Structure formats: C-alpha cells, structure tokens
Amino acid sequence: MGIIKAVLEGVGSSLADQWIDVVEPEDMGDQTVFVRGVKVKKGSNTKGNDDYITDGSVIHVYDNQFMILTDGGKVIDYSAEPGYYKVQNAAAPSLFNGQFGASIKESFERIKFGGMTPQSQKVFFINLQEIKGIKFGTRNPVNYFDNFYNAELFIRAHGTYSIKITDPLKFYAEAIPRNAEKVEINEINEQYLSEFLEALQASINQMSADGERISFVTSKGRELSKYMANVLDEDWKQMRGMEIQAVGLASISYDEESQKLINKRNEGAMLSDPTIREGYVQGQIAQGINAAGSNANGAAMGFMGVGMGMQAGGAFMGAASQTNMQQMQMQQQQQMQQQQMQQAAPQQAAPAAAPAAAAPAAGSWTCECGQVNTGKFCSNCGKPAPAADWTCSCGQVNTGKFCSNCGSPRP
C-alpha cells in the first residue's frame, strides 16, 4: 500500500457521491502536536471501519502538517507536502519529503513496516508549526554570580518557550505515546520540562560566566534562546526530532537574601556620594524636628527632646556634615583640576612655533658658497658680488649697463 498524488480535477464535489473515504486531520490547536486523521462521512457512506483505509481513498494534507500512513502500527508512507493523495494498495511508498529532504528518508528506513496487516490502517498528522506558549518556572532558586555586586545571588525565572518539530518521523517514534490519537504538548511535557529547566540553569550560569549583570537577564531573551539552543538542540534533535525555537522570560525575581544584599549594595553606593550623604543627614534632622511637633506630650516636650538630642548628637552630626562638606570641596577641586588639564592639553599638544628667521640686512647678498655678504666681494671665498638686476623704464629687466631692449643707460 502507498499513496500517489491525486489529480486535482478528480478531487471535488464528485467524491461526495462515491463510496470512497476522504480523510482529513482533526482540528489542531496552538499546542496540539499530533492528531489522527478522520473520515469525512458524505452521502450514504456513514458506516465502515475507521481502522481500514479503502483502496482509492483520498487523504487531504494541509500546510504545516506532516501526514503519516500506518499499517499495523508501522509507518508505510508519508507526505510533507500539502495536497491531495490517493491510496492505492498496489503502490509502493512514494515518500513525499517536502522541505525535509534526505534526512526524513533515513528516519523512515529505521521505522518502516516490514509486512502489511490490512486490518489496522490509520492516518496521523503532526503539527509542523511553532508550538508556542509552553510555560515554565524554576522550582528552586538558580545561583547567579554577579561581578557587579561581587556576590553569589539566587534568582527565580518564569516565562514561556516554544519548540518546532524538525524530524516528524523521529518525533512520532520517540515522543508520541503508543495508541495515542491526539496529543497536546502539555501531556508529554513533564520529561521535556525537567530537561528544559536543567538546560535553563546551565544557560543562566553561562550568562553569569560571560559577565552579564543580573539585572539585564530579563532583557536578554534572545541571547538566552541561543544559550538554550546550544545546550538542548543537539540532544533533542537527535533523540526526539525537535528543537527550541524561542524563550520568553516573563519575570525574574530574587530570593529574600539576594534582595537584601542588592538593597544594601545599592544603598552603600548612593551614600558613597557626599552630596547624597549630606542630604540624608539634613533630612534626618528635619524629620526629627517634624516629629517633635507632633509629640504626644506636647510640642514643648518634643522640642526639649530635640534640644537634648542635638546636644548629645550635635557633635557627631556636625562632624559628619563637616566631613561631607570637605569631600564635596575635594570633588569640586578635582573637577576643576580635570577641566584645567583638559583645557591645557590642546595647548601643550600643539608644537612650539619655530622662531622666525632673521630678516637679511638691506643691500646684502648670498654667495654661491652660502656666505651672506654686504660688500662687493665674498668674505669667505673672494668671489665678486653678482650684478644686481635693474628694470628699465620700458619694463625690461637687465643686468648690464644698458637696456637690452631699448638701449637706455642704467639709471
């Protein structure tokens, strides 16, 4: 038994008038991974054995579905291409691979049927769409060493992830329970969720090793998906024919001790600034004065208490404020020094201008030997000074006693 592509013209309203089974998949939800094919009862053909596919029956395959034809529980043919297929008892398996290529043939060779049992022929469909919205949550806090806080913190993560079936035949053989006719992902997810959470912890630890701050983990869903793919995909592909598609973190929370450490670290970071610290001191004083006005024994008693408190703690508060002011002044001086250094840097970086060459004395001339002279002969080699150029009234430049153009004497 096998399937062949049906001619579209032969699959239409005329089938409703014939005693031929038309097999279609049951309705698939967003998280449905596997359903059985059901016979569409048309006309007077309302009886018949659901476990027997008559010769000449038509199977309808939709987009993003993988159809499997079984005989006695074994796969004898399949199709990964949408369209209509006609069942023929005399046909050999045609194996319409669709997008899966040669890899699906290898899986078929491992699980194919060795002998037909016509009493139990069934059609099944596997969902090839992305199966979304699979919820997860860490049962126990996951340790995360944060370099910024320099502490071992513990977090809880909740969210959803999605999978995609990449080898339907392997998925059918390894993940679908025997004799199942419809499977939702949550029905078979217990084992996968345990493996997913184990991989999630490994991936979160890897993000910690890569130096990601713990507060940035929530916004790193795409990177976390890549970590998860590196941890899980190879095993899940080889064992079950599916892979992680995406991971969405809905929330990340800290355990109580980690939250205390983070709050203490953040408070210390704020109070390291003398400006904030001085504001805190002044705020505490103002708060005490404000509370004195609402004293149950009267404002006078309240302010008396404030006065006594100020005498007892005034020295400490004054010393604290003085320290804060000194540190603020030091910060201001450091800022001013930095600004001055930045302003002076371009001037220091600019090369010093070369001293201007001394202008030659009037009437001086330079000999061929390089000596600058003022007399008629070179003081170094004794050569006579070259005749000076002069310009005639006609515009001609000359060196002799007469103009070479008009003959006028040199002035």
SULFENNOR-V990497 format. One record per residue. N is the residue number from 1. PHI is phi as a letter, one per 20 degrees, with the letter a starting at -180 (* if undefined). PSI is psi in radians with two decimals (none if undefined). D_LAST is the distance of its C-alpha to the last C-alpha in Angstrom with 1 decimal. Layout:
# SULFENNOR-V990497
[[N:PHI:PSI:D_LAST] [N:PHI:PSI:D_LAST]]
This chain:
# SULFENNOR-V990497
[[1:*:2.51:126.8] [2:a:-3.03:123.1] [3:c:2.63:120.9] [4:c:2.71:119.0] [5:f:2.27:116.5] [6:e:2.53:118.4] [7:f:2.24:117.4] [8:g:-0.61:116.1] [9:f:-0.44:118.1] [10:e:-0.07:121.3] [11:d:1.78:120.7] [12:a:-2.58:121.3] [13:f:-0.38:124.0] [14:f:-0.43:126.4] [15:f:-0.51:126.7] [16:f:-0.38:128.5] [17:e:0.06:131.3] [18:d:2.73:131.8] [19:e:1.09:133.5] [20:c:2.39:130.3] [21:f:2.40:128.9] [22:d:2.05:125.4] [23:d:2.23:124.0] [24:c:2.76:121.3] [25:f:2.62:120.0] [26:f:2.88:121.4] [27:f:2.36:119.0] [28:d:2.20:116.3] [29:e:-3.11:114.9] [30:f:-0.46:111.6] [31:d:0.27:113.2] [32:e:2.24:115.7] [33:d:-0.33:115.0] [34:b:2.27:118.1] [35:c:2.81:120.7] [36:e:2.62:123.4] [37:f:2.43:123.4] [38:d:2.58:126.0] [39:e:2.34:127.7] [40:e:1.98:127.2] [41:e:2.01:130.7] [42:c:2.61:130.7] [43:m:-2.43:133.5] [44:e:-0.02:136.9] [45:e:1.30:135.5] [46:d:-0.02:136.1] [47:d:-3.11:137.9] [48:p:2.80:137.1] [49:e:2.15:136.2] [50:f:-0.30:132.8] [51:e:0.34:132.8] [52:c:2.18:132.8] [53:d:2.00:130.0] [54:f:2.64:131.5] [55:f:2.25:130.2] [56:n:-0.06:127.8] [57:f:2.74:126.8] [58:d:2.29:123.3] [59:d:2.25:121.1] [60:d:2.13:118.2] [61:d:2.23:115.2] [62:e:3.00:112.5] [63:f:2.57:108.9] [64:l:0.60:108.4] [65:c:2.61:111.9] [66:c:2.09:113.3] [67:e:2.39:116.7] [68:c:2.28:119.3] [69:d:2.11:122.5] [70:d:2.69:125.1] [71:c:2.01:128.5] [72:m:0.48:130.8] [73:n:-0.12:128.1] [74:d:2.55:125.7] [75:f:2.21:122.5] [76:d:-0.30:122.9] [77:a:2.86:120.0] [78:b:2.97:117.1] [79:b:2.35:114.2] [80:d:0.20:110.8] [81:d:2.33:109.9] [82:f:2.58:110.8] [83:q:-2.94:113.2] [84:d:2.44:116.8] [85:c:2.40:118.8] [86:d:2.30:122.2] [87:e:2.26:124.7] [88:c:2.18:126.3] [89:f:-0.46:129.0] [90:e:-0.08:128.1] [91:e:2.47:124.4] [92:f:2.78:122.7] [93:g:2.29:120.2] [94:e:-0.47:117.1] [95:l:1.31:114.9] [96:e:1.82:112.3] [97:e:-0.38:109.6] [98:l:-2.29:107.1] [99:e:-0.09:104.2] [100:e:-0.32:105.8] [101:m:-2.56:105.5] [102:f:-0.36:107.1] [103:f:-0.61:107.6] [104:f:-0.49:110.5] [105:f:-0.66:112.3] [106:f:-0.73:112.4] [107:f:-0.66:114.1] [108:f:-0.69:116.5] [109:f:-0.47:117.5] [110:e:-0.50:118.6] [111:c:0.15:120.8] [112:f:2.80:121.9] [113:e:2.42:125.6] [114:e:-0.24:127.7] [115:a:2.33:130.7] [116:f:2.53:131.3] [117:c:1.58:133.8] [118:f:-0.25:134.0] [119:f:-0.21:136.0] [120:b:1.45:132.9] [121:d:2.22:129.7] [122:c:2.77:127.2] [123:c:2.33:123.7] [124:c:2.73:121.3] [125:c:2.39:117.8] [126:d:2.36:115.1] [127:f:2.10:112.3] [128:e:-0.01:108.9] [129:f:2.87:107.0] [130:f:2.17:105.5] [131:e:1.89:108.4] [132:d:2.97:106.9] [133:m:0.48:108.1] [134:e:1.99:109.9] [135:f:2.59:110.2] [136:b:2.77:109.9] [137:a:2.38:110.0] [138:f:2.26:109.9] [139:f:-0.71:113.4] [140:c:2.67:112.0] [141:g:2.50:108.7] [142:d:2.26:106.1] [143:f:2.52:104.2] [144:b:1.95:100.4] [145:e:2.10:98.2] [146:d:2.09:95.2] [147:f:-0.54:92.2] [148:f:-0.82:90.8] [149:e:-0.23:94.1] [150:l:0.85:94.8] [151:b:2.68:98.4] [152:e:1.93:101.1] [153:d:2.89:101.9] [154:c:2.31:104.5] [155:c:2.75:104.2] [156:d:2.45:106.4] [157:c:2.44:105.1] [158:c:2.59:106.5] [159:r:-2.72:105.4] [160:c:2.76:106.0] [161:c:2.92:105.0] [162:c:2.68:105.4] [163:c:2.89:106.3] [164:c:2.34:106.0] [165:e:2.10:108.5] [166:d:-0.35:106.6] [167:c:1.57:109.6] [168:g:-0.66:112.5] [169:f:-0.71:115.1] [170:f:-0.68:114.5] [171:f:-0.73:114.6] [172:f:-0.72:117.9] [173:f:-0.59:119.4] [174:d:-0.46:118.3] [175:d:-0.47:117.8] [176:e:2.21:120.4] [177:f:2.59:123.9] [178:f:2.52:126.6] [179:m:0.20:128.5] [180:f:2.52:126.0] [181:d:-0.31:125.4] [182:b:2.26:122.8] [183:c:2.19:120.5] [184:e:2.64:118.2] [185:f:-0.60:115.6] [186:f:-0.36:117.1] [187:f:-0.41:120.4] [188:c:0.26:118.9] [189:e:-0.14:116.1] [190:g:-0.87:117.8] [191:f:-0.73:116.9] [192:f:-0.63:113.4] [193:f:-0.69:112.8] [194:f:-0.77:113.7] [195:f:-0.66:111.3] [196:f:-0.80:108.6] [197:f:-0.62:108.9] [198:f:-0.74:108.8] [199:f:-0.60:105.6] [200:f:-0.77:104.3] [201:f:-0.75:104.8] [202:f:-0.67:103.0] [203:f:-0.70:100.1] [204:f:-0.72:99.8] [205:f:-0.64:99.8] [206:f:-0.66:97.1] [207:f:-0.66:94.9] [208:f:-0.79:95.5] [209:f:-0.50:94.5] [210:e:-0.04:91.3] [211:n:0.24:90.4] [212:f:2.34:91.0] [213:f:2.52:91.8] [214:f:-0.54:95.3] [215:f:-0.24:94.3] [216:e:-0.11:92.3] [217:f:-0.67:95.3] [218:g:-0.60:96.5] [219:e:0.12:93.3] [220:d:0.65:93.3] [221:g:-0.70:96.0] [222:f:-0.76:93.9] [223:f:-0.66:93.1] [224:f:-0.63:96.7] [225:f:-0.68:97.8] [226:f:-0.72:95.7] [227:f:-0.79:97.3] [228:f:-0.70:100.7] [229:f:-0.71:100.0] [230:f:-0.58:99.1] [231:e:-0.76:102.3] [232:d:-0.64:104.8] [233:g:-0.75:103.7] [234:f:-0.78:104.3] [235:f:-0.79:107.8] [236:f:-0.62:108.7] [237:f:-0.82:107.3] [238:f:-0.63:109.3] [239:e:-0.64:112.4] [240:c:-0.07:112.7] [241:m:0.57:110.1] [242:b:2.90:108.2] [243:b:2.78:105.1] [244:f:2.29:103.5] [245:d:-0.80:101.4] [246:b:2.70:100.2] [247:c:2.24:101.0] [248:d:2.08:100.8] [249:e:2.00:101.1] [250:e:-0.66:102.7] [251:b:2.61:102.7] [252:c:2.20:102.2] [253:c:2.69:103.9] [254:e:2.65:104.2] [255:f:2.98:107.4] [256:f:-0.78:108.2] [257:f:-0.69:107.0] [258:f:-0.69:103.7] [259:f:-0.68:103.1] [260:f:-0.76:103.8] [261:f:-0.74:101.3] [262:f:-0.77:98.6] [263:f:-0.71:99.2] [264:f:-0.72:99.0] [265:f:-0.75:95.8] [266:f:-0.69:94.2] [267:f:-0.72:95.4] [268:f:-0.67:94.0] [269:f:-0.67:90.6] [270:f:-0.78:90.5] [271:f:-0.15:91.6] [272:f:-0.27:89.0] [273:e:2.05:86.5] [274:f:-0.54:86.7] [275:f:-0.81:85.9] [276:f:-0.69:88.9] [277:f:-0.73:91.0] [278:f:-0.70:90.3] [279:f:-0.64:91.1] [280:f:-0.75:94.4] [281:f:-0.85:95.3] [282:f:-0.63:94.7] [283:f:-0.67:96.6] [284:f:-0.68:99.6] [285:f:-0.81:99.6] [286:f:-0.63:99.4] [287:f:-0.69:102.1] [288:f:-0.72:104.4] [289:f:-0.70:103.9] [290:f:-0.68:104.6] [291:f:-0.52:107.8] [292:f:-0.59:108.9] [293:f:-0.39:109.1] [294:d:0.39:111.6] [295:f:2.38:113.8] [296:f:-0.45:117.5] [297:e:0.15:118.4] [298:o:2.63:116.0] [299:f:-0.59:112.4] [300:f:-0.78:113.0] [301:f:-0.66:114.5] [302:f:-0.81:111.7] [303:f:-0.50:109.0] [304:f:-0.72:110.9] [305:f:-0.67:110.9] [306:f:-0.75:107.2] [307:f:-0.77:106.7] [308:f:-0.70:108.8] [309:f:-0.67:106.9] [310:f:-0.63:103.6] [311:f:-0.70:104.7] [312:f:-0.73:106.0] [313:d:0.02:103.1] [314:f:-0.67:100.4] [315:f:-0.74:99.1] [316:f:-0.80:98.8] [317:f:-0.70:97.2] [318:f:-0.72:94.8] [319:f:-0.69:93.9] [320:f:-0.76:93.4] [321:f:-0.69:91.2] [322:f:-0.71:89.2] [323:f:-0.74:88.7] [324:f:-0.76:87.6] [325:f:-0.70:85.1] [326:f:-0.74:83.7] [327:f:-0.65:83.3] [328:f:-0.71:81.7] [329:f:-0.69:79.2] [330:f:-0.72:78.5] [331:f:-0.73:77.9] [332:f:-0.72:75.5] [333:f:-0.72:73.6] [334:f:-0.71:73.5] [335:f:-0.74:72.2] [336:f:-0.71:69.5] [337:f:-0.71:68.5] [338:f:-0.73:68.4] [339:f:-0.74:66.2] [340:f:-0.69:63.8] [341:f:-0.69:63.7] [342:f:-0.66:63.0] [343:f:-0.62:60.2] [344:f:-0.40:58.7] [345:g:-0.81:59.0] [346:f:-0.61:56.0] [347:f:-0.68:53.8] [348:f:-0.58:55.1] [349:f:-0.46:54.8] [350:f:2.28:51.1] [351:f:2.49:48.9] [352:f:2.42:46.8] [353:f:2.37:43.2] [354:f:2.44:41.0] [355:f:2.44:38.9] [356:f:2.39:35.3] [357:f:2.43:33.0] [358:f:2.35:30.9] [359:f:2.39:27.4] [360:f:2.56:24.9] [361:f:2.65:23.3] [362:f:2.39:19.7] [363:m:0.05:17.3] [364:e:2.79:20.3] [365:b:2.72:20.6] [366:d:2.19:23.9] [367:f:2.91:25.0] [368:f:-0.48:27.2] [369:f:-0.07:30.2] [370:o:-0.11:29.7] [371:f:2.34:28.6] [372:e:2.23:26.1] [373:c:2.84:23.8] [374:c:-0.32:21.3] [375:e:-2.96:20.6] [376:e:-0.29:19.1] [377:c:2.63:22.6] [378:f:2.27:25.2] [379:f:-0.15:28.0] [380:d:-0.86:30.6] [381:d:-0.14:30.0] [382:n:0.05:27.4] [383:f:2.51:25.1] [384:f:2.70:21.3] [385:f:2.42:19.0] [386:f:2.59:17.6] [387:f:2.34:14.0] [388:f:2.50:12.4] [389:f:2.55:11.7] [390:b:2.69:8.6] [391:d:2.19:9.3] [392:f:2.88:8.2] [393:f:-0.37:9.6] [394:e:-0.12:12.6] [395:o:-0.11:13.3] [396:f:2.36:13.1] [397:e:2.26:12.6] [398:c:2.86:11.4] [399:c:-0.33:11.8] [400:e:-2.90:11.1] [401:e:-0.31:8.5] [402:c:2.67:9.0] [403:f:2.29:10.0] [404:f:-0.12:13.8] [405:d:-0.89:14.7] [406:d:-0.15:13.4] [407:n:0.07:11.8] [408:f:2.50:8.6] [409:f:2.71:6.2] [410:f:2.28:3.8] [411:f:none:0.0]]
